[in-house]
Every structure is written in structure tokens, then in C-alpha cells.
């Protein structure tokens, strides 16, 4: 057996192992969320006598293994990554996210070498595998924050109604947890759990504001904290803040309508070269394949960079902060 064949088998084995570990981390991420929920429930909620926690030996072994891995590699994580994972509501730890990226890089490099028999292709696949998790994480955070912003006014109406009916602020938060869907119910449930674990309400609300990065939520949290410190009519304050947020949402919607043509023009100008290029590849692949020859490969690369820069410039021009 030649050395080339042996190296291919070794790389293939690494890819299979990396894929298995990635699948194991993703599938067992649900175990971590259940473990966290169980721990918080023990401290925050008084368990009923007929409720039994899962005690399977296989699941317990997996939890112990994950706990050891997270303890051994705890030095490679950061607070920023922890906040991002919590903001995205991903049921994995920071260490597991880092391991997924590392294994993805190894698997991407091996896949590129096997498919194209070139280390340069392997490096390209490795870079893509390293970037994809962070892009998907950022996309999940933005989507969750947008959904949270859409539900914020409804949450404020529920809080105002509950306080006006005689509930305390913490009791009014239970209305949001029980009546509204995720993600806002999950965030306020986390606030309740943090308060139940001994954290002051102002700190729990500030933590939620740091996770969501929403200007309207920051305004609400600031107003509630000031009211808690100096006193005053909480219902009147919530009513004024709700009206202010509604006005901002109305103004933001009008701006979105006025800039819709520019935004869709930017999308069209970005997609049009790819559509035309794909059509030409179908009609005359021999002619288009010359673009990827070594002598003129810089032309499509420069065109791609110019398209991306133009799209970013257009998006920056039509983005108006309120």
C-alpha cells in the first residue's frame, strides 16, 4: 500500500471521527439544557413529591464526561462567547462550541484534501468550516433579538395591566412567562430564575438588556430601575414608556417603507451577477470556465470582492438609527 493511500485513509478516519464528535455534541446539547433546567428548578421551584428526575446510567455518564471536558478546557472560553450563546438560546456550552469549530476545521481540511488532492483546497475548506458556526450563531442571535423586539410592546401592556390590577412587578412577570411565546417568555423566565437565586431584580434586568441589545428594552429597564430606587407611580411610567416605544416603532416602519426600494435594489444588484454567471455556465460552460484559469483567476475574485463591498455600502446607506 502506497504512502498516498495510507495518508488518504488516515485523513478519512479523522473526518469520520470529527463528524461523529460534532454529531455527538449537537445531539447531546439537549442534555445540557435539561441539566441546567433541573438545577435551576431545584433552587427556584419547590419540587412535587411525585416528580422524579431522570437517572439513566448512560445519560449520567454523558453528563459526567461533558462536565470533565468543560472543566479541562474552561480556559479557552470567554464571557463574550457565553453571552452570545445565551442570547441565541443554544443548548451547548462555550467549550463545546469551540470544539465544534476545531473539529470542523480538521474535517474541512481533510475533506478539501481528499476531494481536490491539494492542501490549498483543504485550507480553503478549513476557513469556511471555521467561519460558518460564527455566522450561524450571529444569525440566530439577530433573529431571536428581532422576535424579542416584536413582542416587547405586548409584554409592557401585560406588565402595566398586571401592576394596575394590584400585582407586584415580579408577579406581573409571570403573566409574560405564561401568556407570551418564546423568546420573550424565555428571557423573563430567566430573569425570574436569577431573582429566585438571589440576584437583585435590577441586575437581572440589566443582564437581560445585555443579552438582547435592544434600545427599547434598555429604556424600559432604566425606567424600572429608577422607579425602584426613587419610587413613584409605576403604571404611569410604564404607560409613558409604552407610548414612546410605539411611536419609535411607527417611525421605524415608515423609514423601512421609504428605503425599501434602495434595499431591494441592493439585493438585486448583488444577486444579478451570480444569476447571469450561472446562466452563462449552463449555456456555454467552456467559455465561462476560462475565468478560473490561473492567469485570470484574479478577475472573478476581484469582482466578488467588489460585489460584497457594494452590498455593504448600500446597506450602510439605507440603515438609519432612530
C-alpha positions as YAML, in Angstrom:
chain: A
units: angstrom
residues:
- id: 1
  name: UNK
  ca: [0.00, 0.00, 0.00]
- id: 2
  name: UNK
  ca: [1.48, 3.31, -1.10]
- id: 3
  name: UNK
  ca: [2.08, 6.22, 1.35]
- id: 4
  name: UNK
  ca: [-0.51, 8.31, -0.52]
- id: 5
  name: UNK
  ca: [-3.21, 5.68, 0.04]
- id: 6
  name: UNK
  ca: [-2.27, 5.40, 3.73]
- id: 7
  name: UNK
  ca: [-2.49, 9.19, 4.17]
- id: 8
  name: UNK
  ca: [-5.89, 9.23, 2.48]
- id: 9
  name: UNK
  ca: [-7.16, 6.54, 4.87]
- id: 10
  name: UNK
  ca: [-5.79, 8.47, 7.85]
- id: 11
  name: UNK
  ca: [-7.46, 11.71, 6.74]
- id: 12
  name: UNK
  ca: [-10.70, 9.86, 6.07]
- id: 13
  name: UNK
  ca: [-10.62, 8.39, 9.56]
- id: 14
  name: UNK
  ca: [-10.05, 11.83, 11.04]
- id: 15
  name: UNK
  ca: [-13.04, 13.20, 9.11]
- id: 16
  name: UNK
  ca: [-15.29, 10.35, 10.27]
- id: 17
  name: UNK
  ca: [-14.17, 10.86, 13.87]
- id: 18
  name: UNK
  ca: [-14.71, 14.63, 13.63]
- id: 19
  name: UNK
  ca: [-18.18, 14.15, 12.16]
- id: 20
  name: UNK
  ca: [-19.09, 11.72, 14.90]
- id: 21
  name: UNK
  ca: [-17.91, 14.06, 17.64]
- id: 22
  name: UNK
  ca: [-19.75, 17.01, 16.11]
- id: 23
  name: UNK
  ca: [-22.95, 14.95, 15.89]
- id: 24
  name: UNK
  ca: [-22.47, 13.80, 19.48]
- id: 25
  name: UNK
  ca: [-22.04, 17.38, 20.69]
- id: 26
  name: UNK
  ca: [-25.10, 18.65, 18.85]
- id: 27
  name: UNK
  ca: [-27.40, 15.78, 19.84]
- id: 28
  name: UNK
  ca: [-26.35, 15.79, 23.46]
- id: 29
  name: UNK
  ca: [-26.64, 19.58, 23.68]
- id: 30
  name: UNK
  ca: [-30.24, 18.95, 24.67]
- id: 31
  name: UNK
  ca: [-28.98, 17.05, 27.69]
- id: 32
  name: UNK
  ca: [-27.21, 20.20, 28.89]
- id: 33
  name: UNK
  ca: [-30.36, 22.27, 28.67]
- id: 34
  name: UNK
  ca: [-32.27, 19.69, 30.68]
- id: 35
  name: UNK
  ca: [-29.44, 19.56, 33.22]
- id: 36
  name: UNK
  ca: [-29.46, 23.33, 33.63]
- id: 37
  name: UNK
  ca: [-33.22, 23.39, 33.91]
- id: 38
  name: UNK
  ca: [-33.13, 20.66, 36.56]
- id: 39
  name: UNK
  ca: [-30.53, 22.55, 38.63]
- id: 40
  name: UNK
  ca: [-32.45, 25.82, 38.48]
- id: 41
  name: UNK
  ca: [-35.71, 24.05, 39.29]
- id: 42
  name: UNK
  ca: [-34.19, 22.60, 42.46]
- id: 43
  name: UNK
  ca: [-33.39, 26.10, 43.74]
- id: 44
  name: UNK
  ca: [-36.24, 28.17, 42.34]
- id: 45
  name: UNK
  ca: [-39.26, 25.85, 42.38]
- id: 46
  name: UNK
  ca: [-40.27, 23.52, 45.18]
- id: 47
  name: UNK
  ca: [-40.42, 20.06, 43.51]
- id: 48
  name: UNK
  ca: [-43.50, 17.93, 43.91]
- id: 49
  name: UNK
  ca: [-43.16, 14.60, 45.62]
- id: 50
  name: UNK
  ca: [-44.28, 12.60, 42.58]
- id: 51
  name: UNK
  ca: [-41.77, 14.18, 40.16]
- id: 52
  name: UNK
  ca: [-38.64, 12.11, 39.52]
- id: 53
  name: UNK
  ca: [-35.58, 13.35, 37.68]
- id: 54
  name: UNK
  ca: [-34.07, 11.08, 35.01]
- id: 55
  name: UNK
  ca: [-31.39, 8.84, 36.50]
- id: 56
  name: UNK
  ca: [-30.32, 6.74, 33.50]
- id: 57
  name: UNK
  ca: [-26.75, 5.48, 33.76]
- id: 58
  name: UNK
  ca: [-25.93, 6.32, 30.13]
- id: 59
  name: UNK
  ca: [-27.19, 9.87, 30.42]
- id: 60
  name: UNK
  ca: [-25.43, 10.35, 33.74]
- id: 61
  name: UNK
  ca: [-22.18, 9.10, 32.20]
- id: 62
  name: UNK
  ca: [-22.53, 11.50, 29.31]
- id: 63
  name: UNK
  ca: [-23.11, 14.38, 31.71]
- id: 64
  name: UNK
  ca: [-20.04, 13.48, 33.75]
- id: 65
  name: UNK
  ca: [-17.91, 13.25, 30.61]
- id: 66
  name: UNK
  ca: [-19.15, 16.61, 29.34]
- id: 67
  name: UNK
  ca: [-18.55, 18.16, 32.75]
- id: 68
  name: UNK
  ca: [-14.95, 16.92, 32.76]
- id: 69
  name: UNK
  ca: [-14.34, 18.22, 29.24]
- id: 70
  name: UNK
  ca: [-15.80, 21.61, 30.12]
- id: 71
  name: UNK
  ca: [-13.67, 21.84, 33.27]
- id: 72
  name: UNK
  ca: [-10.45, 20.87, 31.49]
- id: 73
  name: UNK
  ca: [-10.96, 23.36, 28.65]
- id: 74
  name: UNK
  ca: [-12.59, 26.18, 30.63]
- id: 75
  name: UNK
  ca: [-9.56, 28.43, 29.95]
- id: 76
  name: UNK
  ca: [-10.36, 28.69, 26.22]
- id: 77
  name: UNK
  ca: [-13.78, 30.34, 26.70]
- id: 78
  name: UNK
  ca: [-14.69, 33.98, 27.17]
- id: 79
  name: UNK
  ca: [-17.52, 35.94, 28.74]
- id: 80
  name: UNK
  ca: [-18.45, 37.42, 25.36]
- id: 81
  name: UNK
  ca: [-18.94, 33.96, 23.83]
- id: 82
  name: UNK
  ca: [-21.00, 32.90, 26.84]
- id: 83
  name: UNK
  ca: [-23.34, 35.88, 26.41]
- id: 84
  name: UNK
  ca: [-23.65, 35.16, 22.70]
- id: 85
  name: UNK
  ca: [-24.64, 31.52, 23.26]
- id: 86
  name: UNK
  ca: [-27.17, 32.53, 25.91]
- id: 87
  name: UNK
  ca: [-28.56, 35.24, 23.60]
- id: 88
  name: UNK
  ca: [-29.00, 32.67, 20.83]
- id: 89
  name: UNK
  ca: [-30.51, 30.20, 23.37]
- id: 90
  name: UNK
  ca: [-28.25, 27.41, 22.14]
- id: 91
  name: UNK
  ca: [-28.18, 24.35, 24.44]
- id: 92
  name: UNK
  ca: [-24.38, 23.97, 24.32]
- id: 93
  name: UNK
  ca: [-21.52, 25.33, 26.40]
- id: 94
  name: UNK
  ca: [-18.73, 27.64, 25.29]
- id: 95
  name: UNK
  ca: [-16.21, 24.79, 25.34]
- id: 96
  name: UNK
  ca: [-18.42, 22.65, 23.13]
- id: 97
  name: UNK
  ca: [-18.81, 25.50, 20.65]
- id: 98
  name: UNK
  ca: [-15.03, 25.91, 20.45]
- id: 99
  name: UNK
  ca: [-14.60, 22.14, 20.00]
- id: 100
  name: UNK
  ca: [-17.16, 22.13, 17.20]
- id: 101
  name: UNK
  ca: [-15.20, 24.84, 15.38]
- id: 102
  name: UNK
  ca: [-11.90, 23.00, 15.85]
- id: 103
  name: UNK
  ca: [-13.31, 19.69, 14.67]
- id: 104
  name: UNK
  ca: [-14.97, 21.47, 11.76]
- id: 105
  name: UNK
  ca: [-11.62, 22.93, 10.73]
- id: 106
  name: UNK
  ca: [-9.99, 19.49, 10.87]
- id: 107
  name: UNK
  ca: [-12.83, 17.88, 8.95]
- id: 108
  name: UNK
  ca: [-12.91, 20.69, 6.38]
- id: 109
  name: UNK
  ca: [-9.18, 20.44, 5.76]
- id: 110
  name: UNK
  ca: [-9.36, 16.67, 5.32]
- id: 111
  name: UNK
  ca: [-12.39, 16.94, 3.03]
- id: 112
  name: UNK
  ca: [-10.67, 19.51, 0.82]
- id: 113
  name: UNK
  ca: [-7.52, 17.37, 0.56]
- id: 114
  name: UNK
  ca: [-9.49, 14.23, -0.30]
- id: 115
  name: UNK
  ca: [-11.75, 15.89, -2.88]
- id: 116
  name: UNK
  ca: [-9.20, 18.07, -4.66]
- id: 117
  name: UNK
  ca: [-5.86, 16.45, -3.65]
- id: 118
  name: UNK
  ca: [-4.47, 19.85, -2.72]
- id: 119
  name: UNK
  ca: [-3.52, 21.33, 0.67]
- id: 120
  name: UNK
  ca: [-4.62, 24.75, -0.61]
- id: 121
  name: UNK
  ca: [-8.16, 23.45, -1.13]
- id: 122
  name: UNK
  ca: [-8.00, 21.93, 2.36]
- id: 123
  name: UNK
  ca: [-7.10, 25.29, 3.85]
- id: 124
  name: UNK
  ca: [-9.99, 26.90, 1.97]
- id: 125
  name: UNK
  ca: [-12.48, 24.35, 3.31]
- id: 126
  name: UNK
  ca: [-10.99, 24.74, 6.79]
- id: 127
  name: UNK
  ca: [-11.52, 28.52, 6.71]
- id: 128
  name: UNK
  ca: [-15.13, 28.03, 5.58]
- id: 129
  name: UNK
  ca: [-15.73, 25.45, 8.33]
- id: 130
  name: UNK
  ca: [-14.29, 27.87, 10.90]
- id: 131
  name: UNK
  ca: [-16.45, 30.81, 9.75]
- id: 132
  name: UNK
  ca: [-19.80, 29.02, 9.33]
- id: 133
  name: UNK
  ca: [-20.50, 28.40, 13.08]
- id: 134
  name: UNK
  ca: [-19.92, 32.06, 13.98]
- id: 135
  name: UNK
  ca: [-22.10, 33.23, 11.08]
- id: 136
  name: UNK
  ca: [-24.90, 30.89, 12.10]
- id: 137
  name: UNK
  ca: [-24.53, 31.97, 15.73]
- id: 138
  name: UNK
  ca: [-24.79, 35.64, 14.76]
- id: 139
  name: UNK
  ca: [-27.80, 34.89, 12.56]
- id: 140
  name: UNK
  ca: [-29.55, 33.05, 15.41]
- id: 141
  name: UNK
  ca: [-28.86, 35.94, 17.80]
- id: 142
  name: UNK
  ca: [-30.20, 38.55, 15.36]
- id: 143
  name: UNK
  ca: [-33.33, 36.51, 14.61]
- id: 144
  name: UNK
  ca: [-34.05, 35.98, 18.29]
- id: 145
  name: UNK
  ca: [-33.48, 39.65, 19.10]
- id: 146
  name: UNK
  ca: [-35.82, 40.71, 16.28]
- id: 147
  name: UNK
  ca: [-38.55, 38.39, 17.57]
- id: 148
  name: UNK
  ca: [-37.99, 39.76, 21.08]
- id: 149
  name: UNK
  ca: [-38.35, 43.36, 19.84]
- id: 150
  name: UNK
  ca: [-41.66, 42.50, 18.15]
- id: 151
  name: UNK
  ca: [-43.06, 41.13, 21.44]
- id: 152
  name: UNK
  ca: [-41.79, 43.88, 23.73]
- id: 153
  name: UNK
  ca: [-44.83, 46.16, 23.45]
- id: 154
  name: UNK
  ca: [-47.21, 43.27, 24.23]
- id: 155
  name: UNK
  ca: [-45.07, 42.42, 27.27]
- id: 156
  name: UNK
  ca: [-45.22, 46.00, 28.52]
- id: 157
  name: UNK
  ca: [-49.00, 46.04, 28.12]
- id: 158
  name: UNK
  ca: [-49.24, 42.86, 30.22]
- id: 159
  name: UNK
  ca: [-46.93, 44.29, 32.90]
- id: 160
  name: UNK
  ca: [-48.86, 47.55, 33.02]
- id: 161
  name: UNK
  ca: [-52.18, 45.72, 33.27]
- id: 162
  name: UNK
  ca: [-50.90, 43.42, 36.00]
- id: 163
  name: UNK
  ca: [-49.44, 46.26, 38.07]
- id: 164
  name: UNK
  ca: [-52.62, 48.29, 37.61]
- id: 165
  name: UNK
  ca: [-54.61, 45.30, 38.89]
- id: 166
  name: UNK
  ca: [-52.58, 45.20, 42.10]
- id: 167
  name: UNK
  ca: [-49.82, 42.71, 41.25]
- id: 168
  name: UNK
  ca: [-46.22, 43.36, 42.12]
- id: 169
  name: UNK
  ca: [-43.67, 43.68, 39.35]
- id: 170
  name: UNK
  ca: [-42.41, 40.13, 39.83]
- id: 171
  name: UNK
  ca: [-45.96, 38.79, 39.79]
- id: 172
  name: UNK
  ca: [-46.61, 40.72, 36.58]
- id: 173
  name: UNK
  ca: [-43.62, 38.99, 35.00]
- id: 174
  name: UNK
  ca: [-45.44, 35.68, 35.49]
- id: 175
  name: UNK
  ca: [-48.08, 36.93, 33.05]
- id: 176
  name: UNK
  ca: [-45.43, 37.33, 30.34]
- id: 177
  name: UNK
  ca: [-43.98, 33.89, 31.07]
- id: 178
  name: UNK
  ca: [-47.37, 32.17, 30.86]
- id: 179
  name: UNK
  ca: [-49.13, 34.22, 28.16]
- id: 180
  name: UNK
  ca: [-46.46, 35.14, 25.58]
- id: 181
  name: UNK
  ca: [-44.44, 32.75, 23.39]
- id: 182
  name: UNK
  ca: [-40.67, 32.49, 23.12]
- id: 183
  name: UNK
  ca: [-38.25, 34.24, 23.07]
- id: 184
  name: UNK
  ca: [-39.63, 36.91, 25.41]
- id: 185
  name: UNK
  ca: [-41.15, 34.37, 27.79]
- id: 186
  name: UNK
  ca: [-37.78, 32.57, 27.98]
- id: 187
  name: UNK
  ca: [-35.92, 35.79, 28.76]
- id: 188
  name: UNK
  ca: [-38.30, 36.89, 31.52]
- id: 189
  name: UNK
  ca: [-38.29, 33.34, 32.89]
- id: 190
  name: UNK
  ca: [-34.51, 33.64, 33.15]
- id: 191
  name: UNK
  ca: [-34.99, 36.94, 35.00]
- id: 192
  name: UNK
  ca: [-37.33, 35.22, 37.47]
- id: 193
  name: UNK
  ca: [-34.86, 32.37, 37.97]
- id: 194
  name: UNK
  ca: [-31.97, 34.76, 38.59]
- id: 195
  name: UNK
  ca: [-34.05, 36.68, 41.14]
- id: 196
  name: UNK
  ca: [-35.02, 33.37, 42.76]
- id: 197
  name: UNK
  ca: [-31.32, 32.51, 43.06]
- id: 198
  name: UNK
  ca: [-30.67, 35.74, 44.98]
- id: 199
  name: UNK
  ca: [-29.77, 38.26, 42.27]
- id: 200
  name: UNK
  ca: [-31.35, 41.73, 42.65]
- id: 201
  name: UNK
  ca: [-34.12, 42.50, 40.16]
- id: 202
  name: UNK
  ca: [-32.19, 45.43, 38.70]
- id: 203
  name: UNK
  ca: [-29.16, 43.23, 37.97]
- id: 204
  name: UNK
  ca: [-31.34, 40.52, 36.42]
- id: 205
  name: UNK
  ca: [-33.00, 43.09, 34.15]
- id: 206
  name: UNK
  ca: [-29.62, 44.55, 33.21]
- id: 207
  name: UNK
  ca: [-28.40, 41.08, 32.29]
- id: 208
  name: UNK
  ca: [-31.40, 40.62, 30.01]
- id: 209
  name: UNK
  ca: [-30.68, 44.01, 28.43]
- id: 210
  name: UNK
  ca: [-27.07, 42.96, 27.78]
- id: 211
  name: UNK
  ca: [-28.26, 39.76, 26.09]
- id: 212
  name: UNK
  ca: [-30.88, 41.37, 23.86]
- id: 213
  name: UNK
  ca: [-29.04, 44.61, 22.96]
- id: 214
  name: UNK
  ca: [-32.33, 46.41, 22.34]
- id: 215
  name: UNK
  ca: [-32.64, 50.18, 22.77]
- id: 216
  name: UNK
  ca: [-36.31, 49.98, 23.73]
- id: 217
  name: UNK
  ca: [-35.58, 47.33, 26.35]
- id: 218
  name: UNK
  ca: [-32.74, 49.46, 27.72]
- id: 219
  name: UNK
  ca: [-35.20, 52.34, 28.09]
- id: 220
  name: UNK
  ca: [-37.67, 50.09, 29.94]
- id: 221
  name: UNK
  ca: [-35.01, 48.64, 32.24]
- id: 222
  name: UNK
  ca: [-33.63, 52.09, 33.05]
- id: 223
  name: UNK
  ca: [-37.09, 53.42, 33.85]
- id: 224
  name: UNK
  ca: [-37.90, 50.43, 36.11]
- id: 225
  name: UNK
  ca: [-34.57, 50.72, 37.95]
- id: 226
  name: UNK
  ca: [-35.08, 54.45, 38.54]
- id: 227
  name: UNK
  ca: [-38.62, 53.81, 39.76]
- id: 228
  name: UNK
  ca: [-37.34, 51.11, 42.11]
- id: 229
  name: UNK
  ca: [-34.73, 53.45, 43.60]
- id: 230
  name: UNK
  ca: [-36.68, 56.73, 43.90]
- id: 231
  name: UNK
  ca: [-40.28, 55.48, 43.91]
- id: 232
  name: UNK
  ca: [-43.26, 56.85, 42.00]
- id: 233
  name: UNK
  ca: [-46.26, 55.62, 40.06]
- id: 234
  name: UNK
  ca: [-45.08, 52.54, 38.18]
- id: 235
  name: UNK
  ca: [-48.19, 52.24, 36.00]
- id: 236
  name: UNK
  ca: [-47.86, 55.83, 34.75]
- id: 237
  name: UNK
  ca: [-44.19, 55.29, 33.97]
- id: 238
  name: UNK
  ca: [-44.92, 52.07, 32.07]
- id: 239
  name: UNK
  ca: [-47.69, 53.79, 30.12]
- id: 240
  name: UNK
  ca: [-45.37, 56.62, 29.04]
- id: 241
  name: UNK
  ca: [-42.59, 54.22, 28.08]
- id: 242
  name: UNK
  ca: [-45.02, 52.05, 26.09]
- id: 243
  name: UNK
  ca: [-46.31, 55.06, 24.14]
- id: 244
  name: UNK
  ca: [-42.73, 56.15, 23.43]
- id: 245
  name: UNK
  ca: [-41.78, 52.72, 22.11]
- id: 246
  name: UNK
  ca: [-44.90, 52.57, 19.95]
- id: 247
  name: UNK
  ca: [-44.01, 55.93, 18.40]
- id: 248
  name: UNK
  ca: [-40.49, 54.74, 17.68]
- id: 249
  name: UNK
  ca: [-41.79, 51.54, 16.07]
- id: 250
  name: UNK
  ca: [-44.20, 53.55, 13.93]
- id: 251
  name: UNK
  ca: [-41.41, 55.88, 12.80]
- id: 252
  name: UNK
  ca: [-39.09, 52.95, 12.11]
- id: 253
  name: UNK
  ca: [-41.78, 51.28, 9.97]
- id: 254
  name: UNK
  ca: [-42.21, 54.46, 7.92]
- id: 255
  name: UNK
  ca: [-38.46, 54.65, 7.33]
- id: 256
  name: UNK
  ca: [-38.39, 51.00, 6.28]
- id: 257
  name: UNK
  ca: [-41.09, 51.71, 3.71]
- id: 258
  name: UNK
  ca: [-39.27, 54.76, 2.34]
- id: 259
  name: UNK
  ca: [-35.97, 52.87, 1.98]
- id: 260
  name: UNK
  ca: [-37.49, 49.63, 0.64]
- id: 261
  name: UNK
  ca: [-36.63, 50.45, -2.99]
- id: 262
  name: UNK
  ca: [-32.96, 51.09, -2.17]
- id: 263
  name: UNK
  ca: [-32.68, 47.91, -0.10]
- id: 264
  name: UNK
  ca: [-34.21, 45.68, -2.75]
- id: 265
  name: UNK
  ca: [-32.10, 47.37, -5.42]
- id: 266
  name: UNK
  ca: [-29.01, 46.43, -3.42]
- id: 267
  name: UNK
  ca: [-30.18, 42.82, -3.18]
- id: 268
  name: UNK
  ca: [-30.91, 42.70, -6.92]
- id: 269
  name: UNK
  ca: [-27.53, 44.20, -7.87]
- id: 270
  name: UNK
  ca: [-25.82, 41.68, -5.59]
- id: 271
  name: UNK
  ca: [-27.63, 38.61, -6.95]
- id: 272
  name: UNK
  ca: [-27.70, 39.64, -10.62]
- id: 273
  name: UNK
  ca: [-24.02, 38.83, -11.40]
- id: 274
  name: UNK
  ca: [-24.38, 35.37, -9.86]
- id: 275
  name: UNK
  ca: [-27.59, 34.68, -11.79]
- id: 276
  name: UNK
  ca: [-26.08, 35.83, -15.09]
- id: 277
  name: UNK
  ca: [-22.89, 33.86, -14.39]
- id: 278
  name: UNK
  ca: [-24.85, 30.70, -13.62]
- id: 279
  name: UNK
  ca: [-26.92, 31.12, -16.79]
- id: 280
  name: UNK
  ca: [-23.78, 31.54, -18.89]
- id: 281
  name: UNK
  ca: [-22.28, 28.45, -17.29]
- id: 282
  name: UNK
  ca: [-25.32, 26.47, -18.43]
- id: 283
  name: UNK
  ca: [-25.30, 27.92, -21.95]
- id: 284
  name: UNK
  ca: [-21.54, 27.89, -22.62]
- id: 285
  name: UNK
  ca: [-19.52, 26.18, -19.85]
- id: 286
  name: UNK
  ca: [-16.32, 26.09, -21.93]
- id: 287
  name: UNK
  ca: [-16.32, 29.86, -22.33]
- id: 288
  name: UNK
  ca: [-17.04, 30.55, -18.65]
- id: 289
  name: UNK
  ca: [-14.52, 28.01, -17.37]
- id: 290
  name: UNK
  ca: [-11.73, 30.25, -18.70]
- id: 291
  name: UNK
  ca: [-12.47, 32.66, -15.83]
- id: 292
  name: UNK
  ca: [-10.96, 30.15, -13.42]
- id: 293
  name: UNK
  ca: [-7.70, 29.67, -15.25]
- id: 294
  name: UNK
  ca: [-4.61, 30.59, -13.28]
- id: 295
  name: UNK
  ca: [-3.75, 33.58, -15.46]
- id: 296
  name: UNK
  ca: [-7.06, 35.42, -14.95]
- id: 297
  name: UNK
  ca: [-8.38, 33.95, -11.69]
- id: 298
  name: UNK
  ca: [-7.90, 37.38, -10.11]
- id: 299
  name: UNK
  ca: [-10.76, 38.76, -12.25]
- id: 300
  name: UNK
  ca: [-13.65, 36.77, -10.67]
- id: 301
  name: UNK
  ca: [-12.07, 37.18, -7.21]
- id: 302
  name: UNK
  ca: [-11.91, 40.96, -7.65]
- id: 303
  name: UNK
  ca: [-15.47, 41.00, -8.97]
- id: 304
  name: UNK
  ca: [-16.70, 39.04, -5.95]
- id: 305
  name: UNK
  ca: [-14.94, 41.39, -3.53]
- id: 306
  name: UNK
  ca: [-16.38, 44.44, -5.33]
- id: 307
  name: UNK
  ca: [-19.90, 42.99, -5.20]
- id: 308
  name: UNK
  ca: [-19.64, 42.36, -1.45]
- id: 309
  name: UNK
  ca: [-18.25, 45.84, -0.78]
- id: 310
  name: UNK
  ca: [-21.03, 47.43, -2.85]
- id: 311
  name: UNK
  ca: [-23.68, 45.48, -0.97]
- id: 312
  name: UNK
  ca: [-22.23, 46.56, 2.39]
- id: 313
  name: UNK
  ca: [-22.11, 50.21, 1.27]
- id: 314
  name: UNK
  ca: [-25.75, 50.16, 0.14]
- id: 315
  name: UNK
  ca: [-26.87, 48.50, 3.38]
- id: 316
  name: UNK
  ca: [-24.96, 51.08, 5.41]
- id: 317
  name: UNK
  ca: [-26.52, 53.96, 3.45]
- id: 318
  name: UNK
  ca: [-30.11, 52.82, 4.00]
- id: 319
  name: UNK
  ca: [-29.61, 51.92, 7.67]
- id: 320
  name: UNK
  ca: [-30.99, 54.79, 9.73]
- id: 321
  name: UNK
  ca: [-30.81, 54.72, 13.51]
- id: 322
  name: UNK
  ca: [-33.78, 56.07, 15.47]
...
